[in-house]
Amino acid sequence: MYDLREKYLRKKGKARPPFHGTSPFRNLREAGMANDFEAFKDARKVYLASGKGYENFVKSLNFLDPIASRLSDEDERKFEHEFLNDLQLRKLKVARDYAQRLRVRLWHMWNDAAKHDTPGMVEELRAAQEREIISKARVMAAPIPALKSKKAEWRKRVDKARAWMEERGVDVAEARRVYWGYLKRNVKTEKARRLGMARFRRQVGKLGV
């Protein structure tokens, strides 16, 4: 699938030179693929010692998807519906489903391993994950576009943010608390804060967690 993606990008004049190095993320990924938590913990120690941290880890998780990491939303749509044939499209679905399961597994393995970190590291992780919740909550609380042509893209972004919260088992009450704290710090009027929270509550109330 990666070869097909690169072929599509070359056709669009967007190709980039291939990466030939060894990623610090590799051993974490392989431990996740083997579902070997002890190997993951060992790999995580090396990863942290190299200067990498949670935010680097999350960026690498996004690259597990065979196409989303390199294609814009528009190119992704064209790649799926105009470039691939039916068999290739089915193979893409299998690859993306596996990448998604692996991404979630690795994220939970990181959290489980982090339970034994120092208090300072635990606090840093909590703050980073709250920032992630806020980022997704802002997407979910965005107003519905007035233009019909924009609504499908808005719905796709909202559904993706909601899926992220479901996959990570985000507690609904915690998500509301974190987002309300963000609104109080960054939105001036009470009316605007309550409007934003109401939109978020409508979306977060549909979580299956």
C-alpha positions in Angstrom: 0.0 0.0 0.0 2.9 2.3 0.7 4.2 1.8 -2.9 0.8 2.7 -4.3 0.7 5.8 -2.1 4.1 6.9 -3.4 3.1 6.2 -7.0 0.1 8.4 -6.5 2.2 11.2 -5.0 4.7 11.0 -7.9 1.8 11.3 -10.3 0.8 14.5 -8.5 4.3 15.8 -8.4 4.4 15.5 -4.6 6.9 12.7 -4.1 9.6 13.0 -1.4 12.9 11.1 -1.1 12.4 7.8 0.9 13.7 7.6 4.5 16.6 5.2 4.9 17.4 5.6 8.6 16.3 3.7 11.7 13.5 5.2 13.6 13.7 5.3 17.4 10.0 4.4 17.3 10.7 1.1 15.6 11.3 -1.1 18.6 8.1 0.3 20.3 6.1 -0.5 17.2 7.5 -4.1 17.0 6.8 -4.7 20.6 3.2 -3.6 20.0 2.9 -5.8 17.0 4.0 -8.7 19.1 1.8 -7.5 22.0 4.8 -7.9 24.2 4.5 -5.5 27.1 7.9 -6.3 28.7 9.6 -5.6 25.4 7.6 -2.4 25.1 8.7 -1.2 28.5 12.4 -1.9 27.6 12.0 -0.1 24.3 10.3 2.8 26.0 13.2 3.3 28.4 15.6 3.5 25.4 13.2 5.8 23.6 13.0 8.2 26.6 16.7 8.1 27.2 17.3 9.2 23.5 15.4 12.4 24.3 12.1 11.4 22.9 8.9 11.8 24.8 5.1 11.3 24.7 4.5 14.0 22.0 7.1 12.4 19.7 5.4 9.0 20.4 2.0 10.4 19.4 3.3 11.9 16.2 4.8 8.5 15.3 1.5 6.8 16.0 -0.1 8.9 13.3 2.4 7.6 10.8 1.2 4.0 11.2 -1.7 4.8 8.9 -0.6 3.8 5.4 -1.9 7.0 3.7 -3.2 9.6 6.2 0.3 10.6 7.2 1.3 11.7 3.7 -2.0 12.7 2.0 -4.2 15.7 2.5 -7.9 15.1 3.1 -8.6 15.9 -0.6 -5.7 13.7 -1.9 -6.9 10.9 0.5 -10.4 11.0 -1.1 -9.0 11.0 -4.6 -6.5 8.2 -3.8 -9.3 6.0 -2.5 -12.0 6.7 -5.0 -10.2 7.6 -8.2 -6.7 6.0 -8.1 -7.3 2.5 -6.5 -9.2 -0.3 -8.0 -11.7 -2.4 -6.0 -9.2 -5.0 -4.8 -6.7 -2.4 -3.8 -9.4 -0.5 -1.9 -10.2 -3.6 0.1 -6.6 -4.1 0.9 -6.3 -0.5 2.0 -9.2 -1.0 4.4 -7.5 -4.1 5.9 -4.2 -2.2 6.3 -5.9 0.9 7.9 -8.0 -1.3 10.3 -4.8 -3.0 11.4 -2.9 0.3 11.8 -5.8 1.7 13.9 -5.8 -1.3 16.2 -2.0 -1.2 16.6 -2.2 2.6 17.3 -4.7 2.1 20.1 -2.8 -0.8 21.5 0.5 1.1 21.6 -1.2 4.1 23.2 -2.6 2.0 26.0 0.8 0.2 26.5 2.5 3.6 26.9 0.0 4.6 29.5 0.4 1.4 31.4 4.2 1.7 31.3 3.9 5.3 32.5 2.3 4.3 35.8 5.8 3.5 37.0 7.3 6.9 35.9 8.5 9.6 38.3 5.8 12.0 39.7 7.1 14.7 37.4 6.8 12.6 34.3 3.3 11.5 35.3 2.3 15.1 35.6 3.8 15.9 32.2 1.9 13.1 30.6 -1.4 14.2 32.3 -0.9 17.7 31.0 -0.1 16.5 27.5 -3.2 14.2 27.4 -5.4 17.1 28.6 -4.1 19.2 25.7 -5.1 16.3 23.4 -8.6 16.2 24.9 -8.9 20.0 24.4 -7.8 19.7 20.8 -10.5 17.1 20.1 -13.1 18.9 22.1 -12.6 22.1 20.1 -13.2 20.1 16.9 -16.4 18.5 18.4 -17.6 21.9 19.6 -17.2 23.7 16.3 -20.5 25.2 14.9 -22.2 23.3 12.1 -21.3 25.1 8.9 -24.0 27.1 7.2 -22.9 25.9 3.7 -24.2 22.5 2.8 -20.9 21.8 0.9 -19.0 22.2 4.1 -21.1 19.9 6.3 -19.7 16.6 5.2 -16.1 17.7 6.0 -17.3 19.1 9.4 -19.0 15.8 10.2 -15.9 13.8 9.2 -13.7 15.9 11.6 -16.2 15.5 14.4 -16.6 11.8 13.9 -12.8 11.4 13.9 -12.4 13.3 17.1 -15.2 11.3 18.8 -13.6 8.1 17.6 -10.3 9.2 19.1 -12.0 9.7 22.5 -13.7 6.3 22.3 -10.6 4.4 21.4 -8.7 5.9 24.3 -11.5 5.3 26.8 -11.8 9.0 27.7 -14.1 9.5 30.6 -17.0 11.8 29.6 -17.1 13.7 32.9 -13.3 14.2 32.7 -13.5 15.4 29.1 -16.2 18.0 30.1 -14.1 19.1 33.1 -11.0 19.6 31.0 -12.8 21.4 28.2 -14.7 23.7 30.6 -11.4 24.6 32.2 -10.1 25.5 28.8 -13.2 27.7 28.0 -12.9 29.5 31.3 -9.3 30.4 30.6 -9.7 31.4 26.9 -13.2 32.5 26.2 -14.2 36.0 27.6 -18.0 35.9 28.0 -20.1 33.5 30.1 -22.6 33.2 27.2 -19.9 32.2 24.7 -18.4 29.7 27.2 -21.8 28.0 27.8 -22.6 27.9 24.1 -19.3 26.2 23.4 -19.9 23.7 26.2 -23.4 23.0 25.0 -22.1 22.1 21.5 -19.5 19.9 23.0 -21.9 18.2 25.4 -24.2 17.3 22.4 -21.3 15.5 20.7 -19.5 14.0 23.7 -22.9 12.6 24.9 -22.7 10.2 22.0 -19.5 8.6 23.1 -19.7 4.8 23.6 -17.4 4.8 26.6 
